[in-house]
């Protein structure tokens, strides 16, 4: 008996719960229905009743004015469906909401319960100084979001921006647009093409949410994430971003750009490619100055320059590429700018702890200056260069390049050239003088012109490669010819003196010139060694 009563109790309890749930749903629906206000008729020239299907509806004709909550609606004619609290409006449709939002179209379907307005044909959405035109637009007054499709155009009169896309959303509360598919923003100064774009008209900031290009007369920008302020022309790009301007491309993890100043900055993994000079600059921080046609890169900075089948690698604390326009004195007062034609001087500065590697030449100095105009490279403060077997030092060294190959090397003050006489013994051929000029053929040193206080020590060998002795000579000026990096002839121009001594008759101190310093441990063996102090 107790078991039967227990089962009946469970059935009754389940039925009670189901009944309560139905009552709750019905009460909820009733509550929602009660909250939905009716569409009000404010004015119409003519009011008629028509039977459409099983329903008797109101037909309004001429200067129709309607109201629903805080929104006013106007049209030429309309049908009011009282039972469903909906309406269809036709001809010169207009919706006014608040002080700023206005909607225009050819036709309107409006639901007073859901507050959804469906407009079709010649639609204009106007909010403040922004106007959106399209042919298909759905507007939800509950969340104040409009959705359009089938193509649309937004015009911002204040900033002179025109934006088109296949579809998009407009959030009236925040005055922001969300555009999708074939998005194009046109400004007199630039053109933006994107897959997805967000535009806040109140702040006039554009956010990029996919592959995007920005094209102007001065540069081209690509990004997949970032923002652009259309008021102050400042922007920031994050994903796969790069900027191309005047033969230079700047790219990295984060790119900041100020269009008015013509200044671009990259933080982390910066890369500047100069297609004019055929070089690449890399580092963690980079700056591009468009108005000055200049660039700077710092922090783990490295320069790479392609030279025919070889590449020059250089490291320094800071690299700067500078462009100067030199106007002749005779044209400085010229008022017609079309007649002013000056010289362009492009220079690269490598500041502090400069070190470079190339397969046939290496070197280091505190600072290096490369003048692209006359193809000269200047080495300052304790410069040293290794060319094949030769170690070259002086207080100041500068190189003259010709067609990407070393043509001449000028060594000023305390010039010194050292090379090992053979690979087994610690015997060194040495050339010393106040100044020297080295002449190169096919990247090999073949002639040295020594000026003032000339001295040389070299190990003479016979045709079988055996040592004859040590030749120690001095004079005022000296001319040396080399072949395969070995001394062939030495000619003293003025006041020569010296002697050839057998190896067994010279002491170690007799075969070392004053100022000798063999610095082979500092020589970079590959591109990675340039980062070693």
JODAVEN-V184121 format. One line per field, one symbol per residue. psi: psi as a letter, one per 40 degrees, with the letter a starting at -180 (. if undefined). A space follows every 50 residues. Layout:
BEGIN
psi=???
END
This chain:
BEGIN
psi=dddddddddddddddddddddddddddddddddddhiihihdiidhhihi hhbeihihhhhhfhhihhbehhhiidiihhgddefiihiihfhhhhhaed hhhiidihhhhedefhhhiihfhhhhhbehhhhiehhhhhedefhhhiie hihhhhddefhhhiidiiihhddefiihiihfhhhhideihhhidhhhhh ddefhhhhfahiihhiedihhhiehaihhedefiihidhfiihhhfehhh iadhhhhhddefhihhhhfihhhhddefihhiadhihhgddefiiihihf iihhhhgbeihhhhiidhhhhihhhhhideedehdhdeehhaihhhihhh hhfhhihideiiiiidihhhhddefihhhigfihhhhbehhhiidhhiih ihfeihdihhhhhfihhiihdiedifhhhihiidiihhhihfehheihhh hhfhiihihhiadeeihdahhhiiaciihhhihfeihdihhhdhfiiaih iideeiideefhihehhhfdeehheaddeeeh.
END
